[in-house]
Amino acid sequence: MEEMNLRNYAYIGDAVWELYIREKTIKITNNSRNLHKITTDKVKMEFQAELLHKLEAFLTYEEQELARRGRNLPIPIGRRQNQSEYRQATSFETLIGWWYLTNPERLSEIYIIIKENKWI
């Protein structure tokens, strides 16, 4: 399952998710202030933690295990006051990065699930 360090999956997953949200956002508004507000609302850790919770029912056992391992990564000192949400967001980003690099078709399926349920 693991081809690289989980932290690296989370790192790329953060960028992939932000790009996905930015692509959605530019279709909603041309106003730069609104672009920034909408994007930051969807890439912040609170939103990612909530979205992971909503997606849990759609995850395979392997994906649940990867999410669990991503959740257990060490937390940077500056993030420790929001430990639970930070762990959930890191778990979400780990999954996004893993799908992006190893199974883009599954990532597309997840995007469809998110869209169909109007979670973004």
C-alpha positions in Angstrom: 0.0 0.0 0.0 2.6 2.5 1.0 5.0 3.6 -1.7 6.3 6.7 0.1 6.2 8.4 3.5 2.7 9.2 4.6 3.7 12.8 5.3 4.6 13.1 1.6 1.1 11.9 0.6 -0.4 14.5 3.0 1.9 17.2 1.5 0.9 16.5 -2.1 -2.7 16.0 -1.0 -2.9 19.4 0.5 -1.8 20.9 -2.9 -4.1 18.7 -4.9 -7.1 19.6 -2.7 -6.4 23.3 -2.9 -6.1 23.2 -6.7 -9.4 21.2 -6.9 -11.1 23.9 -4.8 -9.6 26.7 -6.8 -10.8 25.2 -10.0 -14.3 25.0 -8.6 -14.1 28.6 -7.2 -13.1 30.3 -10.4 -16.4 29.1 -11.9 -18.3 30.8 -9.1 -16.9 34.3 -9.0 -14.5 36.7 -10.6 -14.1 38.8 -7.4 -10.6 38.2 -6.0 -11.8 38.8 -2.4 -14.6 36.2 -2.8 -12.2 33.8 -4.6 -9.9 33.9 -1.6 -12.7 33.6 1.0 -14.4 30.7 -0.7 -11.1 28.9 -1.2 -9.8 29.3 2.3 -13.1 28.2 3.8 -12.8 24.9 1.9 -9.1 24.2 2.5 -9.0 24.9 6.2 -8.5 22.0 8.6 -12.0 22.3 10.1 -13.6 21.8 6.7 -11.3 18.9 5.8 -11.9 17.2 9.1 -15.7 17.5 8.6 -15.4 16.2 5.0 -13.3 13.2 6.1 -16.0 12.3 8.6 -18.7 12.5 5.8 -16.6 10.3 3.5 -15.9 7.6 6.0 -18.9 5.5 4.9 -17.5 5.4 1.3 -14.0 4.3 2.2 -12.7 0.8 1.6 -10.9 -1.0 4.4 -7.5 -0.2 2.9 -8.5 3.5 2.7 -9.7 3.5 6.2 -6.4 2.0 7.4 -4.5 4.6 5.4 -6.6 7.4 7.0 -6.0 5.9 10.4 -2.3 5.9 9.9 -2.4 9.5 8.5 -4.3 10.5 11.6 -1.5 9.1 13.8 1.3 11.1 12.2 3.3 13.3 14.7 1.8 16.8 15.1 4.0 20.0 14.7 4.2 21.9 18.0 2.4 24.9 16.6 -0.7 22.8 15.8 -1.2 21.1 19.1 -4.0 23.2 20.4 -6.3 21.9 17.6 -5.0 18.4 17.7 -8.1 16.5 16.8 -9.0 18.6 13.8 -5.4 18.8 12.6 -5.1 15.0 12.7 -8.4 14.6 10.8 -7.3 17.1 8.2 -3.9 15.4 7.8 -5.7 12.1 7.4 -7.9 13.7 4.7 -4.9 15.2 2.9 -3.0 11.8 3.1 -5.9 10.1 1.3 -6.2 12.8 -1.4 -2.4 12.6 -2.0 -2.5 8.8 -2.1 -5.4 8.7 -4.5 -3.8 11.3 -6.7 -0.5 9.4 -7.0 -1.7 5.8 -7.0 -5.4 5.7 -8.1 -6.6 8.8 -9.9 -9.8 7.0 -10.9 -10.7 6.6 -7.3 -10.0 10.3 -6.6 -12.4 11.1 -9.4 -15.0 8.8 -7.7 -14.5 10.7 -4.4 -14.9 14.0 -6.2 -18.2 12.7 -7.6 -19.4 11.6 -4.2 -18.5 15.0 -2.8 -20.3 16.8 -5.6 -23.4 14.6 -5.6 -23.8 15.1 -1.9 -23.3 18.9 -2.3 -20.6 18.9 0.4 -18.8 21.7 -1.5 
